[in-house]
């Protein structure tokens, strides 16, 4: 689960910690990426709408990061993002609204 910050939404950059890497392992192997290399995955928001999740290693230090197209329209700071797999092995993104 990723708890979104204003910076994540404004810059479209989310650090991929171990739990994020683990939740995306079916679709991308971060260990197989080179600095600056990107792998984009078709996905859908659970509440409707298609999107793309791009997983990449930053050019300079090789930090693991992701970006989610259209996330700002679906979520706000304080909300959480959860990745799951549907019955067709399609990446699904749930937005849990902050309380």
C-alpha positions as CSV (number, residue, x, y, z in Angstrom):
1,X,0.0,0.0,0.0
2,X,1.2,3.5,-0.8
3,X,0.0,6.5,1.2
4,X,0.0,9.4,-1.3
5,X,1.6,12.7,-0.6
6,X,1.1,16.0,-2.3
7,X,4.6,15.7,-3.8
8,X,3.9,12.3,-5.3
9,X,0.8,13.7,-7.0
10,X,2.4,16.9,-8.2
11,X,5.6,15.3,-9.5
12,X,4.1,12.0,-10.7
13,X,7.0,10.2,-8.9
14,X,6.4,7.5,-6.3
15,X,9.4,5.7,-4.7
16,X,9.0,1.9,-5.0
17,X,9.8,0.5,-1.6
18,X,10.0,-3.3,-1.0
19,X,6.2,-3.7,-0.6
20,X,5.5,-1.8,-3.8
21,X,8.2,-3.9,-5.7
22,X,6.7,-7.1,-4.2
23,X,3.1,-6.1,-5.2
24,X,4.2,-5.5,-8.8
25,X,6.5,-8.6,-9.2
26,X,4.1,-10.4,-11.5
27,X,4.4,-7.6,-14.1
28,X,7.9,-6.2,-13.7
29,X,11.3,-7.4,-12.4
30,X,13.0,-4.2,-11.0
31,X,16.2,-6.2,-10.7
32,X,16.3,-6.7,-14.4
33,X,16.0,-3.0,-15.2
34,X,19.0,-0.8,-16.0
35,X,19.4,2.8,-14.9
36,X,17.0,4.9,-16.9
37,X,15.2,1.9,-18.3
38,X,11.4,1.9,-18.0
39,X,8.7,-0.8,-18.2
40,X,5.1,0.4,-18.6
41,X,2.1,-1.8,-17.7
42,X,-1.5,-1.4,-18.8
43,X,-3.8,-1.2,-15.8
44,X,-7.2,-0.1,-14.7
45,X,-8.6,1.8,-11.7
46,X,-11.0,-0.4,-9.8
47,X,-13.6,2.3,-9.9
48,X,-13.3,2.5,-13.7
49,X,-10.9,3.9,-16.2
50,X,-7.8,2.6,-17.9
51,X,-4.3,3.8,-17.0
52,X,-0.6,3.0,-17.4
53,X,1.8,2.2,-14.6
54,X,5.5,2.9,-15.5
55,X,8.2,1.3,-13.4
56,X,11.7,2.5,-13.8
57,X,15.1,3.0,-12.3
58,X,16.2,6.6,-11.9
59,X,19.1,7.7,-14.2
60,X,21.4,8.9,-11.5
61,X,21.3,6.6,-8.4
62,X,19.1,3.9,-9.8
63,X,16.3,4.4,-7.3
64,X,13.2,2.3,-8.0
65,X,10.2,4.4,-8.9
66,X,6.8,4.2,-10.4
67,X,4.4,6.7,-12.0
68,X,0.6,6.2,-12.5
69,X,-1.0,8.0,-15.4
70,X,-4.1,10.0,-14.3
71,X,-3.6,9.3,-10.6
72,X,-4.2,12.9,-9.6
73,X,-7.7,12.7,-11.1
74,X,-8.5,9.7,-9.0
75,X,-6.8,10.5,-5.7
76,X,-5.7,13.2,-3.4
77,X,-3.0,13.5,-0.7
78,X,-3.6,11.2,2.2
79,X,-5.4,8.5,0.1
80,X,-3.8,5.1,-0.4
81,X,-3.0,3.1,-3.5
82,X,-3.3,-0.7,-3.5
83,X,-2.3,-2.9,-6.4
84,X,-4.0,-6.2,-7.1
85,X,-4.5,-8.7,-9.9
86,X,-7.8,-9.5,-11.4
87,X,-8.9,-12.9,-12.7
88,X,-7.3,-12.2,-16.1
89,X,-3.9,-11.3,-14.4
90,X,-4.6,-7.6,-15.2
91,X,-3.1,-5.0,-12.9
92,X,-5.9,-3.3,-10.9
93,X,-5.4,-0.1,-8.8
94,X,-7.7,0.6,-5.8
95,X,-7.8,4.0,-4.3
96,X,-8.6,4.0,-0.6
97,X,-9.9,7.4,0.5
98,X,-8.4,8.9,3.6
99,X,-10.7,9.0,6.6
